[in-house]
Amino acid sequence: MDWLCRNSSLALPRAERSPSHCFQPYAEAAQAFIAAMTQIGSDRATQAAQIAEGYGHPADMKFFAFTRGADTHGLAGLMVLKVKDTAIKVEDVCTDPRTRGVGIQLIERAVLESVKVGKGGRLTLSDMSGSDFYDQLGFKLVDPPLTKSLDPGTSSVWQVAGKTWKVKRR
């Protein structure tokens, strides 16, 4: 999985960057993702468009997950993060439904960014998905009906991996 962060103040160190062919201008990459979602008839095209249109807020960190698998190429997901007082808020996540594991990798990346900015890996989000995806990752409901939080340090789903946290593989 290759990563691209589009935020001037939080750019990835050179060692974490993917090969140069994966670095596309944000608008080009987002538009390609939206087109791919539209082609497969996914309702995620609208969600991806909304995420892409929100680009430009200086406090936002945006990550694109790239995959190089034999069956898929190019952008596999979009995520928007915002730094808050005690945690990073996951504002938006959208993944290509033809891929597997991209959502987990995006959340793991969000935890890493939370660690990097001194939030200890803690995340919050508003879960409107209607699925148990976030619950399976250790998120707990803190403000019904939508707000959930994750503290990997107190979750049995996460384990220390170097200077960050990773989801325990089942």
GIWO-V497225 format. One record per pair of residues at least 6 apart in sequence whose ideal C-beta (glycine too) atoms are under 6 Angstrom apart, sorted by the first residue. I is the first residue (numbers start at 1). J is the second residue. Records with the same first field share a line. If there is no record, write none. Layout:
I=J + J
This chain:
1=65 + 105
2=18 + 22 + 66
3=63
4=23 + 64
5=11 + 12 + 63
6=26 + 62
7=61
10=61
22=66
26=55
29=64 + 75
30=52
33=48 + 75
34=45 + 48 + 49
37=44 + 45 + 48
38=45
42=97
44=94
47=94
48=78 + 94
51=78 + 80 + 92 + 94
59=82
60=80 + 82
61=81
62=80
63=79 + 109
64=75
65=76 + 77 + 102 + 105 + 106
67=76 + 99
72=98 + 99
76=96 + 99 + 102
77=95 + 102 + 106
78=94
79=93 + 106
80=91 + 92
81=88 + 110
82=89 + 91
83=117
87=119 + 122 + 123 + 124
88=114 + 119 + 123
89=124
90=110 + 123 + 125
93=106
95=102 + 103
104=167
107=137
108=166
110=123
111=121 + 152 + 165
112=164
114=121 + 122 + 123
115=121 + 164
121=152 + 165
122=151
123=150
124=149
125=148
126=146 + 147
127=134 + 146 + 148
134=148
138=150 + 155 + 157
139=148 + 150
141=148
142=149
152=158 + 165
158=165
159=168
